[in-house]
Amino acid sequence: MRCVIARFPFELVKSEVQQAMKGIKPEPITGESVVIGRRAYPVKQVGEVITRQDRRDFTSFEVTRALTRLGFTCHAVPAPVTPEPLTPLETASALLGPGARD
C-alpha cells in the first residue's frame, strides 16, 4: 500500500512491517499504540523502524493512519487514571494509622 509519511512516499506491506518489528523490544507506551503480533508498540517507535526516519520528522497520526489501513489495531492515548477521593471516614482512618484500634 502506498502512503506518505513526513512528505516521503512509502510502499508498505503488512507482512514486511511485521517482519521489521520482529525481535524489537517495545518501548513504554505513553501515547498512541499499535498491536503487531502479540505486542503493543508505541506508534512513533514503529514509524521510526519502518521509515528509517527520526521520529521527530513525522506525526503519530500519519503512522496510525497508514497502519490502520494495513489492518493493524491502533489504540488512542490511554486515559489517565484518577483515584477516587476518600470518604471522611477513610480519611480519618488513614490519619490515625494502622493499629490505632489497639
N, C-alpha and C positions, 0 to 999 in steps of 0.2 A: 504494500500500500504506500502510495506517495503522500508525504506530509511535509510541512515546512515548520522547522523549529529554529528559532533565532535567525530568521531570514535565510536559512540554508535548506535546500530540498533534501529529503531522505527517502529511500525506499526501505520501508520496514516490513518484516515478515515476523509473525508471531513466534514461529519456531526459532528464528535467529535471535530474537530478544530473549527467549527462554535460555538458549544456549549461552548467550553473552552473560547472563546473570548467574549461571550455574557456577557454584563454588565461591561466590561473592557473599561475604557476611553482611547481613542487613545492619544499617546504622540505626540508632534510636529514632523512632518516629515522633516528630514534633509538628508535622504539618500533614499535607495530603499524602496518601499512601496508595500502593498498588500491590495486589496479591499476584505473585508469579510462582507457580508451583504450589508449594505449601508454605511459602514465606511471604511476609509483608515487608515491602521496601519503601523507603521514602521516595516519592516521585522524582525529586531532584537527583537522588543517587542514581536511579535508573536512567534518567536523561543524560547524566554525565557519562555513564558507561556506554550507552548506545550511540551517542552523538560524538563522543570524544571531545566535548567542549567543556569549558569551565561552567559550573552550574550557575554562575552569576550572569551568563550570557543569554539565558532563556528563562521563561516563566514556568511555574509548575502547571499553569493552565494549558500551555502548549503541549507539554508532555502528557498530561492527563487526557487531553482530547485525543491525541494520537494513540495512546494505549487503550483507551475505551473503544476506539474504532477498530482496534486489532482484536478486541474481545476480552481484554483483561478487566478484572473487577477493581475499580478505584474507589477509595473512600475519602471523604472530606476531612477537614481538620477535626480531631476529636474535641468534643465539648469539655471545658474544664469542669472538674468535679468540685462542687462546693459542699462543705459539710453542713449538716442540719444544725441549727442553733440549739444549744442545750436548754432544757426547761429549767425553771428556777430551782426545782428540787435537785436536778442533776448538777447544776452549778454549785449549790450548797454542799452537796456530797463530795464533789471534786475539791472544793476548798478545804473541807475537813480532812481529806486524805484517807488513805487506807488505814484500817484498824481503829478508827475513831469510835466505833461502837463498843470497844472492849472496856 
